[in-house]
Amino acid sequence: MRNILFIAYPMYADFEIAHTLFFLRKVGKAKVTTATVDGKHVESVGGLITTPQITLAEAKVEDYDLVLISGGDGIETIINESLLSGFLQNAHLKGTPIATICAAATLLGKAGLLKGKKFTCTDNTFTHFSEVFEGATYTGNNIEVLDNIITAKGTAFAEFTIAVGDQMKMWKNDAQSSDALRFCKGEV
């Protein structure tokens, strides 16, 4: 069984990762553990109240096969958390894949993990947080996958789901991956 760490924060965009979580659990048979920086529940952009199982300080990188972080309106509430930057740096150092969508790319930038690399996020996120992306190359593509880092535009839900599934070697074959993409796009 694969273990996924989902890092939630106030006003995270629940809709950006819904398909990803669905396929990780349904196809990948993954266990998802939710952490917040302070261990307190958070409310998502969509109004869901999310209760974490652990604090980020309790999370051990080696226990997880993937770190998943959604974008959202509240990214500024955690961007300067040194505990979070340190955790992401440690995950990257140990080769644990990190998948971020939309504004969550700012956390990778803040942790220094995008320097000299291509990445993507929503255009307004790039503009608003340009200082954390210094030394990185913004592509504006829907998705960028480099080694163990996935970044995606906030509207690239389907492509993000497939990239995470690819990273987790979750798809049995190309047909299953294609079916999942069509499902995410509402084409089935």
C-alpha positions in Angstrom: 0.0 0.0 0.0 1.3 3.4 -0.9 1.1 6.2 1.7 0.3 9.7 0.6 0.8 12.8 2.7 -1.7 15.6 1.8 -0.7 18.9 3.3 -3.8 21.1 3.9 -4.0 24.7 4.9 -6.8 27.4 5.3 -8.6 28.0 2.0 -6.9 25.2 0.0 -8.6 24.5 -3.3 -10.3 21.1 -2.7 -11.5 20.9 -6.3 -8.0 20.9 -7.7 -7.1 17.6 -6.2 -10.4 15.7 -6.1 -9.8 13.5 -9.1 -6.2 12.9 -8.0 -7.3 11.7 -4.5 -10.1 9.6 -6.1 -7.7 7.7 -8.4 -5.0 7.4 -5.7 -7.4 5.6 -3.4 -9.6 3.8 -6.0 -6.9 2.6 -8.4 -3.7 3.0 -6.4 -5.2 1.7 -3.1 -3.3 4.4 -1.4 -3.7 5.5 2.2 -4.0 9.3 2.5 -2.8 11.1 5.6 -3.7 14.7 6.1 -1.4 17.1 7.9 -1.6 20.8 8.7 1.2 22.9 10.0 -0.5 23.4 13.4 -2.7 20.3 13.6 -5.9 22.4 13.6 -8.7 21.8 11.2 -9.0 24.0 8.1 -11.7 25.1 5.8 -11.2 24.7 2.1 -12.2 27.2 -0.6 -15.3 25.0 -1.2 -16.3 25.1 2.4 -15.2 21.6 3.4 -13.9 21.3 7.0 -10.8 19.2 6.9 -9.5 17.6 10.1 -5.9 16.5 10.0 -4.7 13.2 11.4 -1.3 14.7 12.3 0.7 17.9 12.4 3.4 18.5 9.9 6.0 18.2 12.6 4.8 14.6 13.3 5.2 13.6 9.6 8.3 11.6 8.7 9.3 11.9 5.0 10.4 8.3 4.9 6.8 7.1 5.7 5.4 8.6 2.5 5.5 7.7 -1.2 4.2 11.1 -2.3 3.6 14.6 -0.9 0.5 16.2 -2.4 -0.3 19.9 -2.0 -3.3 21.7 -3.6 -3.3 25.4 -4.5 -5.7 27.8 -2.9 -6.5 31.2 -1.8 -4.7 30.8 1.6 -1.2 29.9 0.4 0.1 33.1 2.0 -0.8 31.6 5.5 1.8 28.9 5.1 4.4 30.2 2.6 6.8 31.5 5.3 6.6 28.4 7.5 10.2 27.2 7.8 8.9 23.8 9.0 7.2 23.3 5.7 10.1 24.5 3.6 12.4 22.1 5.6 10.0 19.2 5.1 9.8 19.8 1.4 13.6 20.1 1.1 14.0 16.8 3.0 11.4 15.1 0.8 13.2 16.2 -2.3 16.6 15.2 -0.9 15.2 11.7 -0.2 13.7 11.4 -3.6 10.1 11.4 -2.4 7.8 12.8 -5.2 6.2 16.1 -4.5 3.0 17.0 -6.5 1.8 20.6 -6.4 -1.0 22.3 -8.4 -1.6 26.0 -8.9 -0.4 28.3 -6.0 1.3 25.4 -4.2 4.2 25.8 -6.6 5.1 28.8 -4.4 6.0 26.5 -1.6 8.5 24.7 -3.8 9.9 28.0 -4.9 10.2 29.2 -1.3 12.0 26.0 -0.4 14.5 26.6 -3.2 13.5 23.4 -5.1 12.7 25.1 -8.4 16.0 26.9 -8.9 17.4 26.0 -12.4 14.2 24.0 -13.2 11.1 24.4 -15.3 7.8 24.7 -13.5 4.3 25.9 -14.0 1.4 27.3 -12.1 -1.5 29.7 -12.8 -0.3 32.9 -14.5 -1.5 35.2 -11.7 0.3 33.0 -9.1 3.5 33.4 -11.0 3.0 37.2 -11.2 2.0 37.7 -7.6 4.7 35.5 -6.1 7.5 36.1 -8.7 10.2 36.7 -6.0 10.0 33.0 -4.8 10.5 31.8 -8.3 13.8 33.5 -8.8 16.2 31.3 -10.7 13.4 29.1 -12.0 11.9 29.0 -15.5 8.2 29.5 -15.7 6.7 27.7 -18.8 3.0 28.5 -18.5 2.3 24.9 -19.7 -0.5 23.0 -18.1 1.9 20.6 -16.4 5.6 20.2 -15.8 7.2 16.9 -14.5 10.8 16.9 -13.6 12.3 14.0 -11.7 10.3 13.9 -8.5 8.5 17.2 -8.8 5.2 17.8 -10.5 3.8 21.3 -10.9 0.5 22.1 -12.7 -1.8 25.0 -13.6 -4.8 25.2 -11.3 -7.1 24.3 -14.2 -5.1 21.3 -15.3 -6.9 18.9 -12.9 -7.0 16.0 -15.4 -3.4 16.3 -16.5 -2.3 16.6 -12.9 -4.2 13.4 -12.0 -2.5 11.5 -14.8 0.9 12.8 -14.0 0.6 11.8 -10.3 -0.7 8.3 -11.4 2.3 8.0 -13.7 4.7 9.0 -10.9 3.1 6.4 -8.6 3.2 3.8 -11.4 -0.5 3.4 -10.8 -1.8 2.8 -14.3 -1.7 -0.8 -15.6 -1.3 0.3 -19.1 -1.8 3.3 -21.5 -5.5 2.4 -21.9 -6.2 2.7 -18.2 -4.4 6.1 -18.1 -6.3 7.3 -21.2 -9.6 6.2 -19.6 -8.7 8.1 -16.4 -7.9 11.2 -18.4 -11.3 11.0 -20.2 -13.0 10.4 -16.9 -11.4 13.5 -15.4 -12.5 15.6 -18.5 -16.1 14.3 -18.3 -15.8 12.5 -21.6 -17.1 9.1 -20.4 
